[in-house]
Amino acid sequence: MKRTAPILALLLTLGLAFSLTACNGKEPQRTVKPDADMTAPPPAMTPDMAPTKDATPVEPAPTKDATPVAPVPAAPDPSKPLTEKQEEILKSITGEKLGVTKEHYYTSNETRYDLWYPQIDNLGGAYMGVGPDQNYSLAVAANVELVILMDYDVEVLALHKMYFVLVKECEKPQCVIDLLDRKKTDEVYEKAKAMFDEPTARFIKAIHKGSGSHILKNHRARIKQGLDKGGKFWLTDDAMYTRWRTLVMAGRVKTYPGDLTKGVTMTQIAAALKQLNIPLRVLYFSNAEEFWKYPKAFRDAIAAMPFDEKSVVLRSITLGEEFKIGWLFHYTIQAAADFVAWMKVPGSFSIKAIARLKRDPIDGTKYYSRLPGPPADVKMPQ
C-alpha cells in the first residue's frame, strides 16, 4: 500500500522550514509578473495536500534589530492651568525696568497679518510677540500652549490686562466690542478691581477712558475689511475667539516688560522655556527691527532661544509701494534656524538689509515673502 500523502506532507513541511530559515524569519520577496491575473482565486486544496497530524509549524526567528516604538506624547490641553512647577519657572522671568515712551501702540497698523495663518497653522509650542492684540490672532492660528507677550511700553502691557478683563467677562466676541464703548468705563473698572490690584485697575480705567474709542474704531474697521482681506481675526471668528479665551482663562498668557535691544527679558524667557521643555515655535517682531541695527545683546538672546525645526520668525517691513499690501507693509516669514544663522554674521545691519539682499516670494506675490539664511560668502557693512 502506497504512503503518498504522508511523504508529500513531510516534504512540504521541510520545504516550508527551509524557506523560513533562509529568510531569517521574514517572508521572501515575491515577484509579480505584469501579466498575472491578480483577481484569480487560489487553487483549491486537494485531499493529498492536507498536512499530517504530527506536522510541527516552524516559527520565524525574531528580528534582532527590532526597536520598540515610543508612544507619541499627548498634546498639552490648553484648557488646563499650568502646574505649580511651571508657574514657578515662569516667575523667574522678572523682566526689565522700563522708561517712559512717547508713543503708545494700542492698535496694530498691520492690516494683513492673516497672510501668516497658513504657514503657522497648528505649530503648537510657545508663542512670543510684541505689540497689542494682533498677537492673539497669530497665537491661536498656531494653536500654541503658552503665549508670552513682551513690550517696552508699560501702557501696552496694561492694555493686555484690560483685554484679559474683557475676555474673561465675555463668552462671545461681540461682548468685547460692546464693553470697549466709553460708556462702559466704570463697569470695566469695577471688573478690573476684582482681578488686579488697585493701581493696575486704575491704569486699565485710564486706558479704557482715554483710548477705548480709538481701539473700538480700529476693530470696527477691521471687521468691515471682509474675511478675505484681513478681516479674519480673533474678534470676527468665533473659533479663534474661543481658543484665545481658553488660553486666557487657563492662565496660559503671560506679559513681561522688556526691550528687544537689551536682550535681558528675552534671555530670561529663553531660559524659562528650556526649563519648561517647550519649544518657541513662533516669534513675532512686528516691524520693530526696522528701527535699529542688531546689537550683541539681541543676537545672544536669539541664539539662546529654544527653537526647533518647526520654529519661524514673523515680521513686517516697509519696502516701498511696490512691495506692500494694505496700509504700509511687506510681510515676511523666516525659518528660525536661518535667522539664528544671520545673527552670527558679523557687521552692522538691520532687517531691511537682510530683506533687500534676497527674498523668496510666496504664492507669486510681491508683498509676502520668505527670507532665507545668509549666503556662504555674505559680507555685511561693518
Secondary structure as UniProt FT lines:
FT   HELIX           4..22
FT   TURN            23..25
FT   TURN            34..35
FT   TURN            38..39
FT   HELIX           47..49
FT   TURN            53..54
FT   TURN            64..65
FT   TURN            78..79
FT   HELIX           84..90
FT   TURN            91..92
FT   HELIX           113..116
FT   HELIX           117..120
FT   TURN            121..122
FT   STRAND          126..129
FT   HELIX           134..141
FT   TURN            142..143
FT   STRAND          146..151
FT   HELIX           154..169
FT   HELIX           173..179
FT   HELIX           182..184
FT   HELIX           185..195
FT   HELIX           198..225
FT   HELIX           227..229
FT   TURN            230..231
FT   TURN            234..236
FT   HELIX           238..249
FT   TURN            250..251
FT   STRAND          253..257
FT   TURN            260..262
FT   HELIX           264..276
FT   STRAND          280..284
FT   TURN            286..287
FT   HELIX           288..291
FT   HELIX           296..304
FT   TURN            309..310
FT   STRAND          312..317
FT   HELIX           321..323
FT   TURN            326..328
FT   STRAND          329..335
FT   HELIX           336..342
FT   TURN            343..344
FT   HELIX           351..357
FT   STRAND          360..361
FT   TURN            363..364
FT   STRAND          368..370
FT   TURN            376..377
//
